Amino acid sequence: MEFKKITFIGGGNMAKSLINGLIRAKFPSNNITVCTPHPEKVAALKEEFKINGTTDNAQGCMDAEVIILAIKPQVAATALAPISAAISDFSNKIIISVMAGITIERITKLLPGAKKVVRVMPNTPCLIGYGLSGAFASGLNQEEKDFTNNLLSSCGHAIWLDSEDKINDITALSGSAPAYFFLFLECMSEKAKEYGFSEDNARFILQNVALGSAMMVLENQDKTLKQLREAVTSKGGTTAKALDVFNNHDLTNIVSEALDACKNRAVEMAKQF
Ligand SMILES: NC(=O)c1ccc[n+]([C@@H]2O[C@H](COP(=O)([O-])OP(=O)(O)OC[C@H]3O[C@@H](n4cnc5c(N)ncnc54)[C@H](OP(=O)(O)O)[C@@H]3O)[C@@H](O)[C@H]2O)c1
C-alpha cells in the first residue's frame, strides 16, 4: 500500500478498527494522525498505536493526503467546520467517509471543493479484521481507488458499488446484518437454556455451530447455499421438521421485510442530514 498521510476525524470504534488494520498491514504509524475532542482520548490513541494525535481537527488535516471521517453523522457539521475554515482546497485530498446517511453531495458542501470522495459502509466485524465494507467512489483515479481498496481490506474485505444509492442496499445486507445473526443466536441460546444447558455451554455450542456453518459456506464455493442446506436435510428427518416451521412462518418474507425496513431507514437518514 502506498504510504499516504492519513488523518482520522474521530477516534472511536470505526477509526480504531481501521487504524488497527493499517498497523497490522505494516502501514507506518507516523503517517497516521487522529483528531478527537478529548485530550485524554488523544493521549490513549497515541500511546496504543504510536500515531500522531490532536484535539484540533483543522491542524490535524493540514498535511493530510487522505481524510477519514469516522464521526457520528450528527456531529459532522461541527467537526468539519474548522477544517473547511482552515483549508481552502480539498481537491487533491481523498475524503473517505464511513458516516451512515451522509451523502457525497452533503460532504462536498461541508468540505467545499472536495472532488475525490468515497462513501463507505463498514460493519462491526471490521473491529476484528473480518469486516465487509461496501464502497462507492466519486472522482478517484485507479491508483487512488486501489489505495482505498487496500486500506479497507486491511480490516476485512471491500466491495465496490456502482452507484451511491447501493450504499443503502449494503447497509441492509452487511452494515446492519451482524445483528440479524446475533439475534438468531440469541433465540437459539434461549432455547438451549430451556433445555437445561448453562449460558456458557449454550454459547460454546452456538458459536461453534455459527463458525462451522460459515466455514462450510466459505470452503464450498462450488455448492449453492440451497445445496448446502439440502445436504443437511433428509426427507422426513429432524432438520426437515425444523425447516417446515420456518417456512410455515414464511421466513423468506420476514427476512425480505426486515432488510427493506433497514434500507428504508438508511434512505430516510440520508434526507435528515
Ligand atoms: N460501528 C459500526 O458498526 C458502524 C457501521 C457502519 C457505519 N458506522 C459509522 O461510523 C461512524 C463512526 O462510528 P463509531 O462506531 O466509530 O462511533 P464512535 O465510537 O462513537 O466514535 C465517534 C468518534 O468521534 C469523536 N468525535 C465526536 N465529536 C467530534 C468532533 N467534533 N471532532 C472530531 N471527533 C469527534 C468521538 O469522540 P468522543 O467519544 O470523545 O465524543 C469518537 O471518538 C458513524 O457515522 C457510524 O454511522 C459505524
The ligand as an SDF file (V2000), in Angstrom:
LIG
                    3D

 48 52  0  0  0  0  0  0  0  0999 V2000
  -19.8780    0.8750   14.4460 N   0  0  0  0  0  0  0  0  0  0  0  0
  -20.4430    0.3500   13.3590 C   0  0  0  0  0  0  0  0  0  0  0  0
  -20.8020   -0.8200   13.2670 O   0  0  0  0  0  0  0  0  0  0  0  0
  -20.6620    1.1750   12.1360 C   0  0  0  0  0  0  0  0  0  0  0  0
  -21.0540    0.5220   10.9690 C   0  0  0  0  0  0  0  0  0  0  0  0
  -21.2300    1.3020    9.8480 C   0  0  0  0  0  0  0  0  0  0  0  0
  -21.0220    2.6730    9.8960 C   0  0  0  0  0  0  0  0  0  0  0  0
  -20.6430    3.2580   11.0650 N   0  0  0  0  0  0  0  0  0  0  0  0
  -20.4630    4.7150   11.0650 C   0  0  0  0  0  0  0  0  0  0  0  0
  -19.1590    5.0270   11.5200 O   0  0  0  0  0  0  0  0  0  0  0  0
  -19.1970    6.3070   12.1480 C   0  0  0  0  0  0  0  0  0  0  0  0
  -18.4050    6.2180   13.4480 C   0  0  0  0  0  0  0  0  0  0  0  0
  -18.9950    5.2090   14.2610 O   0  0  0  0  0  0  0  0  0  0  0  0
  -18.2480    4.6730   15.5420 P   0  0  0  0  0  0  0  0  0  0  0  0
  -18.9330    3.4230   15.9330 O   0  0  0  0  0  0  0  0  0  0  0  0
  -16.7760    4.6850   15.3390 O   0  0  0  0  0  0  0  0  0  0  0  0
  -18.6270    5.8550   16.5790 O   0  0  0  0  0  0  0  0  0  0  0  0
  -17.9160    6.2130   17.9480 P   0  0  0  0  0  0  0  0  0  0  0  0
  -17.2270    5.0360   18.5270 O   0  0  0  0  0  0  0  0  0  0  0  0
  -18.9190    6.9400   18.7820 O   0  0  0  0  0  0  0  0  0  0  0  0
  -16.7800    7.2550   17.5140 O   0  0  0  0  0  0  0  0  0  0  0  0
  -17.0520    8.5650   17.1410 C   0  0  0  0  0  0  0  0  0  0  0  0
  -15.8070    9.3680   17.4580 C   0  0  0  0  0  0  0  0  0  0  0  0
  -15.9960   10.7120   17.0320 O   0  0  0  0  0  0  0  0  0  0  0  0
  -15.4580   11.5750   18.0320 C   0  0  0  0  0  0  0  0  0  0  0  0
  -15.9790   12.9290   17.8950 N   0  0  0  0  0  0  0  0  0  0  0  0
  -17.1190   13.4600   18.3940 C   0  0  0  0  0  0  0  0  0  0  0  0
  -17.2020   14.7630   18.0590 N   0  0  0  0  0  0  0  0  0  0  0  0
  -16.0890   15.0560   17.3140 C   0  0  0  0  0  0  0  0  0  0  0  0
  -15.5910   16.2320   16.7070 C   0  0  0  0  0  0  0  0  0  0  0  0
  -16.2540   17.3820   16.7470 N   0  0  0  0  0  0  0  0  0  0  0  0
  -14.4130   16.1410   16.0570 N   0  0  0  0  0  0  0  0  0  0  0  0
  -13.7130   15.0120   15.9910 C   0  0  0  0  0  0  0  0  0  0  0  0
  -14.1450   13.8520   16.5630 N   0  0  0  0  0  0  0  0  0  0  0  0
  -15.3090   13.8880   17.2240 C   0  0  0  0  0  0  0  0  0  0  0  0
  -15.8480   10.8830   19.3060 C   0  0  0  0  0  0  0  0  0  0  0  0
  -15.1220   11.4010   20.4090 O   0  0  0  0  0  0  0  0  0  0  0  0
  -15.7820   11.3100   21.9020 P   0  0  0  0  0  0  0  0  0  0  0  0
  -16.0690    9.8690   22.1340 O   0  0  0  0  0  0  0  0  0  0  0  0
  -14.7190   11.8370   22.7670 O   0  0  0  0  0  0  0  0  0  0  0  0
  -17.0180   12.1600   21.8470 O   0  0  0  0  0  0  0  0  0  0  0  0
  -15.4710    9.4460   18.9500 C   0  0  0  0  0  0  0  0  0  0  0  0
  -14.0910    9.2490   19.1070 O   0  0  0  0  0  0  0  0  0  0  0  0
  -20.6550    6.6710   12.3560 C   0  0  0  0  0  0  0  0  0  0  0  0
  -21.0110    7.7030   11.4600 O   0  0  0  0  0  0  0  0  0  0  0  0
  -21.4150    5.4170   12.0160 C   0  0  0  0  0  0  0  0  0  0  0  0
  -22.5980    5.7240   11.3180 O   0  0  0  0  0  0  0  0  0  0  0  0
  -20.4350    2.5450   12.1790 C   0  0  0  0  0  0  0  0  0  0  0  0
  1  2  1  0
  2  3  2  0
  2  4  1  0
  4  5  1  0
  4 48  2  0
  5  6  2  0
  6  7  1  0
  7  8  2  0
  8  9  1  0
  8 48  1  0
  9 10  1  0
  9 46  1  0
 10 11  1  0
 11 12  1  0
 11 44  1  0
 12 13  1  0
 13 14  1  0
 14 15  2  0
 14 16  1  0
 14 17  1  0
 17 18  1  0
 18 19  2  0
 18 20  1  0
 18 21  1  0
 21 22  1  0
 22 23  1  0
 23 24  1  0
 23 42  1  0
 24 25  1  0
 25 26  1  0
 25 36  1  0
 26 27  1  0
 26 35  1  0
 27 28  2  0
 28 29  1  0
 29 30  1  0
 29 35  2  0
 30 31  1  0
 30 32  2  0
 32 33  1  0
 33 34  2  0
 34 35  1  0
 36 37  1  0
 36 42  1  0
 37 38  1  0
 38 39  2  0
 38 40  1  0
 38 41  1  0
 42 43  1  0
 44 45  1  0
 44 46  1  0
 46 47  1  0
M  CHG  2   8   1  16  -1
M  END
$$$$
